[in-house]
Amino acid sequence: MVTVLGFAISMTFVLLLSIYIQEELAVDQFHVNKDRIYRMENEAVDFSPPIAQDLKNSVPEIESFTRVLDSDARISTTDSQKMKFDYLGVDASFFEMFSFPLIKGRPKEVLQTPNSIVLSKSLALRLFGTLDVVDKQVSINTEHKFMVTGIMDDFPKNTHFKPQDAIVNFKAFKTLWGFENILEEYGFASVSMYFLAKPNTNLPAKAPEILERFKKEYWLYKDGWAHSLVFTPLQELYFSSKEGNGTQSNSKTLVVVLSIIVLLILILAIGNYINLTIAQATFRGKEVAIKKLLGSSKGSLLLQFVRESMLLTGVALILSLFLLKLVEPVFNSLLNTQIDLDAKIGFWNLLKIVSVFGLIGAFSGIIPALKISSFRPIEVVRGQLRKKAKTVYGKVFITFQYTVTIGLLICSWIIVKQTNFLRSKELGFSKDNIVQIEYLGTMNEKTTIKNALLNIPGVEDVSLTWQSPLDGGSNQTFDYNGKPMSFQEFAIDSSFFNVFNIKMTPTQVAKAENGVYLNEAAISALEITDDPVSFKMEQLTVPIIGVTNNFNFNHLRENIGPLMLRHLGESFYPQNIFVRINGKGMFKTLEEIKSTYDGLLNKTPFEVKFVDETINNWYLKEERTGKIIGYFTLLSFIISVMGIVAMSVFYMQQRRKEVGIRKVNGASITQILSMLNKDYIKWVGVAFVLAVPISWYALQNWLQGFAYKTTLSWWVFALSGLAALCIALLTVSWQSIKTAAVNPVEALRDE
């Protein structure tokens, strides 16, 4: 029973992970043109809009292209309230290049005009309650009218594009953003570009030639902001570390780690199964001897053991399929995925699973069968079968099991330690008791909205900002003393420093409309050693009116860079409202904030988020990785414990006579327990010695991805080894005690 249960639990997770890995590797495989689509990339993925058409005109290998720019806004019909939606601005060729299915409309026609919009199935139903909406009108941000020209199916999960509510023609940004010259603007480098290569051409081979041209003609390369250029195949984008407009990605490292875990669990499960089968078979020596003496051939015995093994794996398969459905919700939550087992386990997949289990059963049965059926009957009578068998199984495999278990436990512990370190690290600004709301008013309502919120009891201060410490700011590049300089920038009002409790030291410069605050990293980058007064940004002299402490404004994978804080003047449309509230009556204050803001917006939906929760969410990926490895550490412990429980039963039975003789000769129970358990201590010790350098090397490499990292504390390694040792000893001790307590007469009765 232990053998079957352990095997079933192991194979449940092997099947789940295999399905997940298969789905991850199949991302973007459904596109008809998948082998001909490339995304152009430099150190990032951002280029200027006219570049796409320039390349189409000059590179004969390019058949078509689409630019991609993501955004969000409020959409409504004449009868519905405004709702937030995410959309992509693309070229008219988008639905011809990519195979996203259209429910209504034709790929060549749906994006032909600047005011065309293709709604997703979900958004169409939310807005109109029906899919028959082609030629109906919608409004974006109230004043911009668009004609529905098509309905697309919701983006599938297996694409590197994030789910989108709608697609518009790229030219729509002329009116949506008031960016009239966006198609001709080389200075705006924030667009992702996809190219469709002509059949039987090699577009990536043109990259060096295009790069040389860019170095001579394109400011992004001439000024040193970009240095490389590649055409990355569509099928590699999901695992790219470069995030483009409207895209999502997964860590290839995570998929590789999960693949290794699948392999390790499979090895542990099969090895454990074979190990236990051999151990059980050695106690069937008399049965084997009698059958051989009665004329049974080696082949028939071999067939019997294989048949029994396949029967047991069949039982394990049924149990495994039951467990699959049981753990499916937990697994989906853990990996942030949506695996539908009912859809995945159809007839053919079930046939594959049965075949795999059958092969495992046959393989697992053949090895012990070959071993047991090879013994001669006379060896069974002399007791040589057990004596030989016990030198074959156990030691190496249990050492391997505990090496895996200790290694996983160390990794799990350090990942949790690193996640907690990131979440508890001082960021240089206050994150508690601050709520963030998207600014949805007009340019003229900034003062009205701020004052209305300030009048709420429990609100301590309110700040309006463009960009913020939660989003990394906007990049500002300029030439400084003959070398390129890159700053991040926010636009803030006078309450910003108080809301976030950021230390700011004023300079001797009087406040000016074009004056800025710089952080200490910016002062250092500008090499200002005396009292900061101003600096040259291109031809403009910019007054420095204050210097702030270095505070983090990005994920802690990054170091703190130069930051410039501008004044939120009349020309800046704020993106955020940050409200500092006191800790008393927080729930009531939040309700007042929602009620007051809602009354000023005319039925525009919005959400209120706590700043500390947003920051904690930065590290969900690390937390999820820690949980994944933690669960599989637990699984490896379960497999190892089940193996040791069963193995210890047979191991102790083999040594019953030895224990009996030692007790007759005066050995105490303590001495016998020490003798019986010392092998397990030795095996775990060897496993610990092997696991420590492997896990240390893996964790050192993983931590290199963080600018701020925890230490690889020695006690984590020590406690992991101690935990494995304690579990191993607790597992076998009850069997050792039973064996040591047996009356010597019982043990020696058959001699």
C-alpha positions in Angstrom: 0.0 0.0 0.0 2.8 2.4 0.9 4.5 1.6 -2.5 1.3 2.3 -4.5 0.4 5.5 -2.5 3.9 7.0 -2.7 4.0 6.2 -6.4 0.5 7.7 -7.0 1.3 11.0 -5.2 4.5 11.4 -7.1 3.0 10.7 -10.5 0.1 13.2 -9.7 2.6 16.0 -9.5 4.6 14.7 -12.4 1.5 14.8 -14.6 0.4 18.3 -13.4 3.8 19.8 -14.0 4.2 18.1 -17.3 0.9 19.5 -18.5 1.9 23.0 -17.2 5.3 22.8 -18.9 3.8 21.6 -22.2 1.4 24.6 -22.1 4.1 27.1 -21.4 6.2 25.7 -24.3 3.2 25.9 -26.6 2.8 29.7 -26.3 2.2 31.4 -29.6 2.3 28.1 -31.5 -1.2 28.6 -32.9 -0.2 31.5 -35.2 -0.2 30.5 -38.9 2.8 32.8 -39.5 4.7 31.9 -36.3 7.9 30.9 -38.2 8.0 34.3 -40.1 7.2 36.8 -37.3 10.0 38.6 -35.5 10.1 41.4 -32.9 12.9 43.9 -33.4 14.9 44.5 -30.2 17.8 46.4 -28.9 18.8 46.4 -25.2 15.0 46.9 -24.8 12.2 46.7 -27.4 11.5 50.4 -27.9 11.8 52.2 -31.3 10.4 55.3 -33.0 7.2 54.9 -35.1 8.7 55.9 -38.5 11.4 53.3 -38.2 9.0 50.5 -39.2 8.0 52.1 -42.5 11.6 53.0 -43.2 12.7 49.4 -42.9 9.7 48.2 -44.9 10.8 50.5 -47.8 14.5 49.5 -47.6 14.7 45.9 -46.6 13.3 43.5 -49.3 13.0 40.6 -46.8 10.2 42.4 -45.0 6.7 41.6 -46.2 4.7 43.5 -43.6 4.9 45.0 -40.1 2.8 46.2 -37.2 3.7 48.6 -34.5 2.2 48.0 -31.1 1.6 50.5 -28.4 -0.5 49.7 -25.3 -2.7 52.1 -23.3 -5.8 52.3 -21.2 -8.7 54.7 -21.0 -12.5 54.9 -20.3 -15.0 53.6 -22.8 -18.7 54.0 -23.0 -21.8 53.9 -25.2 -24.6 56.4 -25.2 -26.5 54.2 -22.8 -23.7 52.8 -20.6 -21.5 54.2 -17.8 -17.8 54.7 -18.5 -15.7 51.7 -17.8 -11.9 51.2 -17.8 -10.5 49.1 -20.6 -7.0 48.1 -21.9 -6.3 48.4 -25.6 -3.5 48.1 -28.2 -2.8 50.6 -31.0 -1.6 48.5 -34.0 -1.3 48.8 -37.7 -4.0 47.6 -40.1 -2.0 44.4 -40.8 -2.2 43.1 -37.2 -5.0 40.5 -37.8 -3.3 39.3 -41.0 0.1 38.8 -39.3 -1.3 37.2 -36.1 -4.0 34.5 -36.0 -6.2 36.0 -33.3 -9.7 34.8 -34.4 -12.3 37.4 -35.4 -16.0 36.6 -34.6 -17.2 39.5 -36.7 -15.3 41.2 -39.5 -12.5 40.3 -41.8 -8.8 40.6 -40.9 -8.0 42.8 -43.9 -10.8 45.3 -43.3 -11.4 45.8 -39.6 -8.6 48.4 -39.0 -8.6 50.3 -42.2 -9.6 53.7 -40.7 -8.2 55.7 -37.8 -11.5 55.6 -35.9 -11.9 51.8 -36.3 -12.1 49.7 -33.1 -12.2 45.9 -32.6 -13.8 44.9 -29.3 -13.1 41.7 -27.5 -16.1 39.4 -27.0 -16.1 40.1 -23.3 -16.1 43.9 -23.7 -18.8 43.8 -26.4 -21.1 41.8 -24.1 -20.4 44.2 -21.2 -21.1 47.3 -23.3 -24.0 46.1 -25.4 -25.1 42.7 -24.1 -24.8 41.3 -27.6 -22.1 40.6 -30.3 -24.2 42.1 -33.1 -22.6 45.5 -32.7 -20.6 46.1 -35.9 -21.1 49.7 -37.1 -22.2 50.8 -33.6 -20.4 53.7 -32.0 -18.4 53.9 -28.7 -16.7 56.8 -27.0 -13.2 56.7 -25.5 -12.7 59.3 -22.7 -16.1 60.7 -23.7 -14.9 63.0 -26.5 -13.4 60.5 -29.0 -15.9 58.6 -31.2 -15.0 55.2 -32.6 -16.9 52.9 -35.0 -17.0 49.2 -34.1 -15.7 47.3 -37.1 -15.1 43.9 -35.7 -15.4 41.6 -32.7 -12.5 39.4 -31.7 -12.4 36.4 -29.5 -10.8 37.1 -26.1 -7.1 36.7 -26.4 -6.1 33.1 -25.4 -3.9 32.3 -22.5 -1.2 30.8 -24.7 0.1 34.0 -26.2 2.8 36.5 -25.1 0.3 39.3 -25.5 -1.6 40.3 -22.4 -5.4 40.0 -22.5 -6.8 43.1 -24.3 -10.3 44.6 -24.3 -9.9 46.2 -27.7 -7.7 46.9 -30.7 -7.5 50.3 -32.5 -5.6 51.6 -35.5 -2.2 53.0 -34.5 -3.2 56.3 -36.2 -5.9 56.8 -33.5 -3.2 58.1 -31.1 -3.2 61.3 -33.1 -6.5 62.2 -31.6 -6.5 60.0 -28.4 -3.2 61.4 -27.2 -3.3 64.7 -29.2 -0.1 63.4 -30.8 -0.6 64.7 -34.3 2.8 63.8 -35.7 3.2 60.4 -34.0 3.8 58.6 -37.3 6.7 60.9 -38.2 8.2 61.5 -34.7 11.6 60.0 -34.4 12.1 61.4 -30.9 9.3 59.3 -29.4 11.0 55.8 -28.9 8.4 53.8 -27.0 6.8 51.5 -29.7 7.3 47.8 -30.1 7.7 46.5 -33.7 6.8 43.2 -35.3 7.9 42.2 -38.8 6.6 39.5 -41.1 9.4 38.1 -43.2 8.8 37.0 -46.7 8.8 33.2 -47.2 12.2 31.6 -47.6 14.1 34.7 -46.5 16.4 35.2 -43.5 15.4 38.5 -41.9 17.6 38.0 -38.7 20.7 37.9 -41.0 20.0 41.5 -42.0 20.4 42.8 -38.4 24.1 43.7 -38.6 23.5 45.7 -41.8 20.6 47.6 -40.2 22.6 48.2 -37.0 25.4 49.9 -38.9 22.8 52.1 -40.7 21.2 53.0 -37.3 24.5 53.9 -35.8 24.9 56.5 -38.6 21.3 57.8 -38.9 19.2 57.1 -35.8 19.7 59.2 -32.7 18.9 56.3 -30.3 22.1 54.7 -31.5 24.2 57.8 -32.4 23.7 59.1 -28.9 24.7 55.8 -27.3 21.3 54.9 -25.8 21.1 51.6 -27.8 24.0 49.5 -29.1 22.5 46.2 -30.4 19.9 45.1 -32.8 18.3 41.6 -33.2 15.2 40.1 -34.7 13.8 37.7 -32.1 11.5 34.9 -33.3 7.9 35.1 -32.1 8.2 31.7 -30.4 11.0 33.0 -28.1 9.2 36.2 -26.9 7.3 34.6 -24.1 10.5 33.7 -22.3 12.2 37.0 -23.1 13.4 39.2 -20.2 12.6 42.2 -22.4 9.0 43.4 -21.8 7.3 45.0 -24.8 4.1 46.9 -25.2 1.1 44.9 -24.0 3.1 41.7 -23.4 3.5 39.2 -20.7 6.3 36.7 -20.0 7.4 33.8 -17.9 10.7 32.9 -16.5 12.4 30.3 -18.6 14.5 29.6 -15.5 11.3 28.7 -13.6 10.2 26.3 -16.4 13.7 24.7 -16.5 13.6 24.4 -12.6 10.2 22.8 -12.8 11.4 20.5 -15.6 14.3 19.4 -13.4 11.9 18.9 -10.5 9.7 16.7 -12.7 12.7 14.7 -13.6 13.9 14.4 -10.0 10.4 13.4 -8.8 10.1 10.9 -11.6 13.5 9.4 -10.7 12.6 9.4 -7.0 9.2 7.8 -7.7 10.5 5.1 -10.0 13.6 4.5 -7.9 11.6 4.2 -4.7 9.1 1.9 -6.5 11.9 -0.4 -7.8 13.7 -0.2 -4.4 10.6 -1.3 -2.5 9.7 -3.9 -5.1 13.1 -5.5 -4.7 12.9 -5.4 -0.9 9.4 -7.0 -1.0 10.5 -9.6 -3.5 13.5 -10.7 -1.3 10.9 -11.9 1.3 9.3 -14.0 -1.4 12.4 -16.2 -1.7 10.6 -19.4 -0.7 7.9 -18.8 -3.2 10.5 -18.3 -6.0 12.5 -21.3 -4.8 9.5 -23.6 -4.8 8.3 -22.5 -8.2 11.8 -23.0 -9.6 12.0 -26.5 -8.1 8.5 -27.3 -9.6 9.8 -26.4 -13.0 9.0 -22.7 -13.5 11.3 -21.0 -16.0 13.1 -17.8 -15.4 10.9 -16.3 -18.2 7.7 -17.2 -16.4 8.9 -15.8 -13.1 10.0 -12.6 -15.0 6.5 -12.3 -16.5 4.8 -12.8 -13.2 6.8 -10.0 -11.5 6.2 -7.6 -14.5 2.5 -8.4 -14.5 2.2 -7.7 -10.8 4.2 -4.5 -11.2 1.9 -3.3 -14.0 -1.2 -4.1 -11.9 0.2 -2.0 -9.1 1.0 0.9 -11.4 -2.6 0.6 -12.8 -4.0 1.0 -9.3 -1.5 3.9 -8.8 -2.8 5.5 -12.1 -6.5 5.4 -10.9 -5.5 6.9 -7.6 -3.3 9.5 -9.4 -6.2 10.6 -11.7 -8.4 11.1 -8.6 -5.7 13.1 -6.9 -5.2 15.3 -10.0 -8.7 16.7 -9.8 -8.3 17.2 -6.0 -5.1 19.3 -6.3 -6.0 21.1 -9.5 -7.3 24.4 -7.8 -4.3 24.6 -5.5 -1.9 24.0 -8.4 -3.6 26.7 -10.6 -3.4 29.2 -7.7 0.2 28.3 -7.0 1.4 28.8 -10.6 -1.0 31.6 -11.4 -2.3 29.5 -14.3 -5.6 28.1 -15.5 -5.1 24.4 -16.4 -8.3 22.7 -17.3 -7.8 19.0 -16.7 -11.1 18.0 -18.1 -10.1 19.6 -21.4 -6.6 18.3 -21.3 -7.3 14.6 -20.4 -9.3 13.5 -23.4 -9.1 10.1 -25.0 -5.8 10.5 -26.7 -4.1 12.1 -23.8 -5.5 9.5 -21.4 -4.1 6.9 -23.8 -0.7 8.5 -23.6 -0.9 8.6 -19.8 -1.9 4.9 -19.6 1.0 4.0 -22.0 3.5 6.0 -19.9 2.3 4.3 -16.7 2.4 0.9 -18.4 6.0 1.5 -19.5 7.0 2.6 -16.0 5.2 -0.4 -14.6 7.0 -2.8 -17.0 10.4 -1.1 -16.4 9.9 -1.0 -12.6 9.0 -4.7 -12.7 11.7 -6.0 -14.9 14.6 -4.8 -12.7 13.6 -6.6 -9.5 12.3 -9.5 -11.6 15.7 -10.0 -13.2 17.4 -9.8 -9.8 15.1 -12.2 -7.9 14.6 -14.7 -10.7 18.4 -15.0 -11.1 18.9 -16.6 -7.6 19.2 -20.3 -7.3 16.9 -22.2 -4.9 19.9 -23.3 -2.8 20.8 -19.7 -2.1 17.3 -19.1 -0.7 17.7 -22.1 1.7 21.0 -20.8 2.9 19.7 -17.3 3.4 22.0 -15.8 0.8 19.2 -14.1 -1.1 18.5 -11.6 1.7 22.1 -11.2 2.4 22.9 -10.3 -1.2 19.8 -8.2 -1.7 20.4 -6.0 1.2 23.8 -4.9 -0.2 22.1 -3.9 -3.5 19.2 -1.6 -2.6 18.8 1.2 -0.1 22.1 3.0 0.5 22.8 4.9 -2.7 19.1 5.6 -3.4 18.2 6.9 0.0 21.3 9.1 -0.1 20.1 10.5 -3.5 16.6 11.1 -2.1 17.9 13.1 0.9 20.3 15.1 -1.3 17.4 16.2 -3.3 15.2 16.9 -0.2 17.9 18.9 1.6 18.8 20.9 -1.5 15.1 21.8 -2.1 14.7 22.7 1.6 17.7 25.0 1.5 16.5 26.7 -1.7 13.0 27.1 -0.4 14.2 28.6 2.9 16.5 31.1 1.2 13.9 32.2 -1.4 11.4 32.9 1.5 14.2 34.7 3.4 15.0 36.9 0.3 11.3 37.7 -0.3 10.8 38.7 3.3 14.0 40.8 3.1 12.7 42.7 0.1 9.3 43.3 1.6 10.8 44.6 4.9 13.6 46.7 3.5 13.5 50.4 4.1 12.7 52.1 0.8 13.6 55.6 1.8 9.9 56.7 1.9 6.9 55.9 4.0 4.5 53.3 2.5 2.1 52.8 5.4 -1.4 54.5 5.6 -1.2 55.9 2.1 -3.8 55.1 -0.6 -3.4 55.5 -4.3 -6.2 56.6 -6.6 -6.1 57.1 -10.4 -6.6 60.8 -11.3 -9.7 61.0 -13.5 -10.6 64.6 -13.4 -10.0 67.3 -16.0 -6.9 69.6 -16.1 -9.0 72.3 -14.4 -10.3 70.2 -11.5 -6.9 69.4 -9.8 -7.3 72.0 -7.0 -11.0 71.2 -6.6 -10.4 67.5 -6.2 -7.4 67.9 -3.9 -9.3 70.3 -1.6 -12.4 68.1 -1.4 -10.2 65.2 -0.3 -8.3 67.3 2.2 -11.6 68.3 3.9 -12.3 64.7 4.8 -11.8 63.9 8.6 -8.9 61.4 8.9 -7.1 62.6 5.8 -3.7 64.1 6.7 -2.5 65.2 3.3 -3.0 64.8 -0.5 -0.5 64.8 -3.3 -1.1 64.8 -7.1 1.7 63.3 -9.2 2.6 62.4 -12.7 4.5 59.2 -12.4 5.4 58.0 -8.8 7.7 55.8 -6.7 5.5 52.9 -7.6 6.1 52.9 -11.3 9.7 53.8 -11.8 9.1 57.2 -13.4 9.6 58.3 -17.0 13.0 58.3 -18.6 14.6 61.6 -19.5 17.8 61.5 -21.6 20.0 64.4 -22.4 23.6 65.4 -23.3 25.6 66.7 -20.3 29.2 67.9 -20.8 29.5 65.8 -24.0 28.3 62.6 -22.5 24.8 61.0 -22.4 22.9 61.2 -19.1 19.8 59.2 -18.2 17.5 60.4 -15.4 14.1 59.1 -14.3 11.6 61.9 -13.6 8.3 62.5 -11.8 6.2 65.7 -11.7 5.0 66.4 -8.1 3.1 69.0 -6.2 4.3 70.6 -2.9 2.6 68.0 -0.7 4.6 65.0 -2.2 7.4 65.1 0.4 5.0 65.2 3.3 2.8 62.4 2.0 5.7 60.0 1.5 7.8 61.4 4.4 10.8 61.9 2.1 13.6 64.0 3.4 14.3 67.1 1.2 17.0 69.7 1.8 16.3 73.0 0.1 19.1 74.7 -1.7 19.9 78.5 -1.8 18.1 78.8 -5.1 14.7 80.6 -5.0 11.8 78.5 -6.2 11.3 78.8 -10.0 8.7 77.3 -12.3 11.3 75.3 -14.2 13.2 74.4 -11.0 13.7 70.7 -10.1 14.5 68.6 -7.1 17.3 66.0 -7.6 18.2 63.0 -5.5 21.6 62.3 -4.2 22.4 59.9 -7.0 21.6 62.6 -9.6 23.9 65.1 -7.8 26.7 62.4 -7.9 26.0 61.6 -11.6 26.3 65.3 -12.5 29.5 65.5 -10.5 28.4 68.5 -8.5 30.6 68.9 -5.5 29.8 72.3 -4.1 26.4 73.7 -3.2 24.0 72.6 -6.0 22.6 75.6 -7.9 21.8 74.5 -11.4 22.9 72.2 -14.3 22.8 72.3 -18.0 20.2 70.1 -19.8 21.2 70.4 -23.5 21.0 74.2 -24.0 18.7 74.9 -21.0 20.0 75.9 -17.6 17.8 74.1 -14.9 17.7 75.5 -11.4 18.1 72.9 -8.5 15.8 74.0 -5.7 16.3 71.0 -3.4 18.1 67.7 -2.9 16.3 64.5 -1.7 17.6 61.4 0.0 18.1 58.4 -2.2 14.8 56.5 -2.1 13.8 53.4 -4.1 11.4 54.1 -7.0 11.6 50.7 -8.6 11.7 47.0 -7.9 14.6 46.1 -5.6 16.2 44.2 -8.4 17.5 47.6 -9.5 19.9 50.0 -7.8 18.8 53.6 -7.1 19.6 55.7 -10.1 19.4 59.5 -10.8 16.0 61.0 -10.3 14.6 64.5 -11.2 11.4 65.8 -9.6 9.6 68.5 -11.6 6.9 70.8 -10.4 3.4 69.7 -11.4 2.5 72.8 -13.3 -0.5 73.6 -15.4 0.9 71.6 -18.4 1.1 68.3 -16.5 -1.9 66.1 -16.3 -1.6 64.1 -13.1 -1.9 60.3 -13.2 -2.2 59.7 -9.4 -3.7 60.9 -6.2 -1.9 59.8 -3.1 -3.8 60.3 0.2 -2.2 60.0 3.6 -4.7 58.9 6.2 -4.3 58.5 10.0 -4.6 55.0 11.5 -7.8 55.8 13.4 -11.1 55.0 11.8 -9.4 53.9 8.6 -12.4 52.1 7.2 -14.7 55.1 7.7 -12.1 57.4 6.1 -11.8 55.2 3.1 -15.5 55.1 2.6 -15.5 58.9 2.8 -12.7 59.2 0.2 -14.6 56.9 -2.2 -17.9 58.7 -1.7 -16.3 62.2 -2.1 -14.3 61.3 -5.2 -17.2 59.4 -6.8 -19.4 62.5 -6.4 -16.8 64.5 -8.4 -16.4 62.1 -11.3 -19.9 61.6 -12.9 -20.1 57.8 -12.7 -16.6 57.0 -13.7 -15.4 53.7 -12.0 -12.2 53.8 -10.1 -10.3 51.7 -7.5 -8.5 52.6 -4.3 -5.2 50.7 -3.5 -2.9 50.8 -0.5 0.7 51.7 -1.4 2.1 49.0 0.9 0.0 46.3 -0.8 1.2 47.5 -4.3 4.8 47.2 -3.1 4.2 43.8 -1.6 2.8 42.7 -5.0 6.2 43.5 -6.6 7.5 40.3 -5.1 4.7 37.9 -5.9 6.8 36.1 -8.4 9.5 35.4 -5.8 6.9 34.4 -3.3 5.3 32.0 -5.8 8.7 30.5 -6.6 9.3 29.9 -2.9 5.9 28.3 -2.5 6.5 26.0 -5.5 9.8 24.8 -4.3 8.4 24.5 -0.7 5.6 22.3 -1.9 8.0 20.0 -3.8 10.3 19.9 -0.8 7.3 18.6 1.1 6.6 16.1 -1.6 10.2 14.9 -1.7 10.0 14.5 2.1 6.8 12.4 1.7 8.4 10.2 -1.0 11.6 9.8 1.1 9.6 9.1 4.3 7.4 6.5 2.5 10.5 4.9 1.1 12.3 4.8 4.4 9.3 3.5 6.3 8.9 0.6 3.9 12.7 0.0 3.6 13.1 0.1 7.4 10.5 -2.6 7.8 12.5 -4.9 5.6 15.9 -3.7 6.9 14.9 -4.4 10.5 13.4 -7.9 9.6 16.7 -8.8 8.0 18.6 -7.9 11.2 16.2 -9.6 13.6 18.5 -12.6 14.2 21.5 -10.3 14.6 19.6 -8.2 17.2 18.5 -11.4 19.0 22.1 -12.7 19.3 23.3 -9.3 20.5 20.6 -9.2 23.2 21.5 -12.7 24.3 25.0 -11.5 24.6 24.0 -8.6 26.8 23.5 -5.7 24.4 21.2 -3.0 25.8 18.2 -1.5 23.9 20.1 1.8 23.6 23.1 0.1 22.0 20.9 -1.8 19.6 19.0 1.4 18.6 22.3 3.1 18.0 23.4 0.2 15.8 20.2 0.1 13.8 20.0 3.9 13.2 23.6 4.7 12.5 23.3 3.7 8.8 20.6 6.2 8.3 22.6 9.0 10.0 25.5 8.2 7.7 23.3 8.3 4.6 21.8 11.6 5.6 25.2 13.0 6.4 26.5 12.1 2.9 23.4 13.6 1.4 24.0 16.8 3.3 27.6 17.1 2.1 26.4 16.7 -1.5 23.4 19.0 -1.2 25.2 22.0 0.4 27.6 23.0 -2.5 24.9 22.3 -5.2 22.3 24.5 -3.5 24.8 27.2 -2.6 25.9 27.5 -6.2 22.3 27.6 -7.5 21.3 30.2 -4.9 24.3 32.4 -5.5 23.4 32.6 -9.2 19.7 33.3 -8.4 20.6 36.2 -6.0 22.8 37.8 -8.6 19.5 39.1 -10.2 18.8 41.4 -7.2 20.6 44.7 -6.4 19.6 44.1 -2.7 19.9 40.6 -1.4 19.9 38.6 1.8 22.8 36.6 3.0 23.3 32.8 2.5 23.2 32.2 6.3 25.1 29.1 7.5 22.2 28.3 9.9 19.8 27.7 7.0 22.1 25.0 5.6 22.6 23.5 9.1 18.9 23.5 10.0 18.0 22.0 6.7 20.4 19.1 7.3 19.2 18.8 10.9 15.5 18.7 9.8 16.2 16.0 7.2 18.1 14.0 9.9 15.4 14.3 12.5 12.7 13.2 10.0 14.8 10.3 8.9 15.4 9.2 12.5 11.8 9.7 13.6 10.7 7.7 10.6 12.9 4.7 11.3 13.1 4.9 15.1 9.7 3.3 15.8 10.7 0.3 13.7 14.1 0.2 15.4 12.4 0.2 18.8 10.0 -2.6 17.8 13.0 -4.7 16.5 15.1 -3.9 19.6 12.2 -4.8 22.0 11.6 -8.2 20.4 12.2 -11.3 22.6 15.4 -13.0 21.4 13.5 -16.3 21.5 11.1 -15.0 18.9 13.9 -13.8 16.7 15.9 -17.1 16.9 13.0 -19.6 16.9 13.5 -20.7 13.3 17.2 -21.4 13.7 
